[in-house]
Amino acid sequence: MKRLTAMRMLLGGFTAVILLAGCGGGGDTPQSQGPAPSGPVSVLAWTPPTTYNDNAVLDPQRDLDYYEIYVRQDPNFTDSDLAAIQVAAVAAGTPVTEFTLELIPSLPAATPLYISMRAVGIDQQKSAFMAPLPWDRS
């Protein structure tokens, strides 16, 4: 499936990208995976952080437990915000580096939103928030 990079931001070693995949058939997705999406698909992709919020060193393969993905109608994320979803940080011994935003069922359609995330270590230390990214589900 062909993907376009819509935005790339860097904050404290935490890189995130929203990728948009076009609708329709073709591309490199096998037919056996089901029908093509009916609209744009957004994938949040990132490079795992290498430091916690306090700048302590973080080894993504050894120290990460999960990622928290946050959604707001403005870009002002704070520690008092609640995560919309948690995503495992490591699968089959490899750091997870992307998440399909449509898998968050509570996101309202046709509303401009901002997405941010942060990593949580096995000791519950957290990384800084990544730079907010605008996202429109419509």
TORTOR-169577 format. One record per residue (C-alpha): residue number from 1; residue in one letter; y, x, z. Coordinates in steps of 0.05 Angstrom, whole numbers, plus 5000, padded with zeros to 4 digits. Layout:
seq=NUM&type=a&y=Y&x=X&z=Z .
...
//
This chain:
seq=1&type=m&y=5000&x=5000&z=5000 .
seq=2&type=k&y=5067&x=5029&z=4980 .
seq=3&type=r&y=5115&x=5040&z=5038 .
seq=4&type=l&y=5189&x=5053&z=5038 .
seq=5&type=t&y=5224&x=5088&z=5095 .
seq=6&type=a&y=5278&x=5041&z=5119 .
seq=7&type=m&y=5306&x=5083&z=5176 .
seq=8&type=r&y=5290&x=5147&z=5212 .
seq=9&type=m&y=5319&x=5166&z=5280 .
seq=10&type=l&y=5308&x=5225&z=5327 .
seq=11&type=l&y=5319&x=5224&z=5402 .
seq=12&type=g&y=5292&x=5276&z=5450 .
seq=13&type=g&y=5233&x=5294&z=5407 .
seq=14&type=f&y=5214&x=5221&z=5395 .
seq=15&type=t&y=5219&x=5204&z=5322 .
seq=16&type=a&y=5210&x=5132&z=5298 .
seq=17&type=v&y=5210&x=5100&z=5230 .
seq=18&type=i&y=5206&x=5028&z=5207 .
seq=19&type=l&y=5165&x=5025&z=5144 .
seq=20&type=l&y=5167&x=4965&z=5098 .
seq=21&type=a&y=5108&x=4947&z=5055 .
seq=22&type=g&y=5119&x=4904&z=4994 .
seq=23&type=c&y=5082&x=4839&z=4985 .
seq=24&type=g&y=5031&x=4824&z=4931 .
seq=25&type=g&y=4966&x=4856&z=4911 .
seq=26&type=g&y=4950&x=4926&z=4887 .
seq=27&type=g&y=4967&x=4990&z=4922 .
seq=28&type=d&y=4915&x=5030&z=4958 .
seq=29&type=t&y=4891&x=4974&z=5006 .
seq=30&type=p&y=4819&x=4955&z=4989 .
seq=31&type=q&y=4807&x=4882&z=4972 .
seq=32&type=s&y=4754&x=4877&z=5027 .
seq=33&type=q&y=4808&x=4881&z=5080 .
seq=34&type=g&y=4832&x=4810&z=5064 .
seq=35&type=p&y=4890&x=4780&z=5026 .
seq=36&type=a&y=4957&x=4814&z=5019 .
seq=37&type=p&y=5010&x=4793&z=5070 .
seq=38&type=s&y=5054&x=4734&z=5050 .
seq=39&type=g&y=5119&x=4773&z=5064 .
seq=40&type=p&y=5145&x=4841&z=5084 .
seq=41&type=v&y=5103&x=4878&z=5135 .
seq=42&type=s&y=5140&x=4924&z=5184 .
seq=43&type=v&y=5105&x=4983&z=5215 .
seq=44&type=l&y=5137&x=5022&z=5271 .
seq=45&type=a&y=5114&x=5095&z=5262 .
seq=46&type=w&y=5132&x=5154&z=5306 .
seq=47&type=t&y=5118&x=5224&z=5328 .
seq=48&type=p&y=5095&x=5225&z=5401 .
seq=49&type=p&y=5146&x=5254&z=5449 .
seq=50&type=t&y=5135&x=5322&z=5480 .
seq=51&type=t&y=5177&x=5311&z=5543 .
seq=52&type=y&y=5185&x=5257&z=5595 .
seq=53&type=n&y=5252&x=5225&z=5613 .
seq=54&type=d&y=5265&x=5282&z=5663 .
seq=55&type=n&y=5251&x=5335&z=5608 .
seq=56&type=a&y=5184&x=5354&z=5640 .
seq=57&type=v&y=5134&x=5377&z=5587 .
seq=58&type=l&y=5087&x=5323&z=5560 .
seq=59&type=d&y=5023&x=5338&z=5520 .
seq=60&type=p&y=5011&x=5276&z=5477 .
seq=61&type=q&y=4936&x=5285&z=5472 .
seq=62&type=r&y=4926&x=5299&z=5546 .
seq=63&type=d&y=4982&x=5264&z=5584 .
seq=64&type=l&y=4997&x=5198&z=5548 .
seq=65&type=d&y=4968&x=5132&z=5571 .
seq=66&type=y&y=5006&x=5080&z=5530 .
seq=67&type=y&y=5070&x=5063&z=5493 .
seq=68&type=e&y=5117&x=5007&z=5513 .
seq=69&type=i&y=5151&x=4971&z=5454 .
seq=70&type=y&y=5216&x=4935&z=5471 .
seq=71&type=v&y=5253&x=4882&z=5432 .
seq=72&type=r&y=5325&x=4858&z=5442 .
seq=73&type=q&y=5379&x=4823&z=5404 .
seq=74&type=d&y=5426&x=4882&z=5417 .
seq=75&type=p&y=5413&x=4957&z=5419 .
seq=76&type=n&y=5427&x=4966&z=5493 .
seq=77&type=f&y=5358&x=4980&z=5523 .
seq=78&type=t&y=5355&x=4993&z=5598 .
seq=79&type=d&y=5302&x=5010&z=5650 .
seq=80&type=s&y=5305&x=4937&z=5674 .
seq=81&type=d&y=5282&x=4910&z=5606 .
seq=82&type=l&y=5210&x=4885&z=5602 .
seq=83&type=a&y=5165&x=4912&z=5547 .
seq=84&type=a&y=5145&x=4862&z=5493 .
seq=85&type=i&y=5077&x=4896&z=5486 .
seq=86&type=q&y=5038&x=4958&z=5507 .
seq=87&type=v&y=5000&x=4999&z=5456 .
seq=88&type=a&y=4946&x=5050&z=5473 .
seq=89&type=a&y=4973&x=5120&z=5464 .
seq=90&type=v&y=4907&x=5153&z=5445 .
seq=91&type=a&y=4850&x=5126&z=5404 .
seq=92&type=a&y=4786&x=5166&z=5389 .
seq=93&type=g&y=4819&x=5228&z=5418 .
seq=94&type=t&y=4879&x=5225&z=5371 .
seq=95&type=p&y=4950&x=5202&z=5390 .
seq=96&type=v&y=4968&x=5134&z=5361 .
seq=97&type=t&y=5029&x=5140&z=5316 .
seq=98&type=e&y=5042&x=5071&z=5287 .
seq=99&type=f&y=5041&x=4997&z=5304 .
seq=100&type=t&y=5049&x=4935&z=5260 .
seq=101&type=l&y=5107&x=4895&z=5289 .
seq=102&type=e&y=5080&x=4828&z=5264 .
seq=103&type=l&y=5025&x=4836&z=5316 .
seq=104&type=i&y=5076&x=4816&z=5369 .
seq=105&type=p&y=5070&x=4739&z=5364 .
seq=106&type=s&y=5130&x=4724&z=5408 .
seq=107&type=l&y=5181&x=4756&z=5361 .
seq=108&type=p&y=5226&x=4702&z=5332 .
seq=109&type=a&y=5230&x=4697&z=5256 .
seq=110&type=a&y=5295&x=4703&z=5217 .
seq=111&type=t&y=5331&x=4736&z=5276 .
seq=112&type=p&y=5360&x=4806&z=5272 .
seq=113&type=l&y=5329&x=4846&z=5328 .
seq=114&type=y&y=5328&x=4916&z=5355 .
seq=115&type=i&y=5264&x=4953&z=5370 .
seq=116&type=s&y=5255&x=5012&z=5417 .
seq=117&type=m&y=5197&x=5044&z=5452 .
seq=118&type=r&y=5179&x=5096&z=5503 .
seq=119&type=a&y=5116&x=5132&z=5523 .
seq=120&type=v&y=5082&x=5125&z=5590 .
seq=121&type=g&y=5039&x=5181&z=5618 .
seq=122&type=i&y=4974&x=5175&z=5656 .
seq=123&type=d&y=5016&x=5190&z=5719 .
seq=124&type=q&y=5063&x=5132&z=5700 .
seq=125&type=q&y=5122&x=5178&z=5683 .
seq=126&type=k&y=5161&x=5152&z=5623 .
seq=127&type=s&y=5195&x=5185&z=5565 .
seq=128&type=a&y=5267&x=5166&z=5546 .
seq=129&type=f&y=5276&x=5106&z=5501 .
seq=130&type=m&y=5275&x=5123&z=5427 .
seq=131&type=a&y=5339&x=5107&z=5389 .
seq=132&type=p&y=5341&x=5032&z=5375 .
seq=133&type=l&y=5322&x=5010&z=5305 .
seq=134&type=p&y=5347&x=4945&z=5273 .
seq=135&type=w&y=5292&x=4898&z=5248 .
seq=136&type=d&y=5296&x=4831&z=5214 .
seq=137&type=r&y=5230&x=4793&z=5214 .
seq=138&type=s&y=5251&x=4745&z=5159 .
//
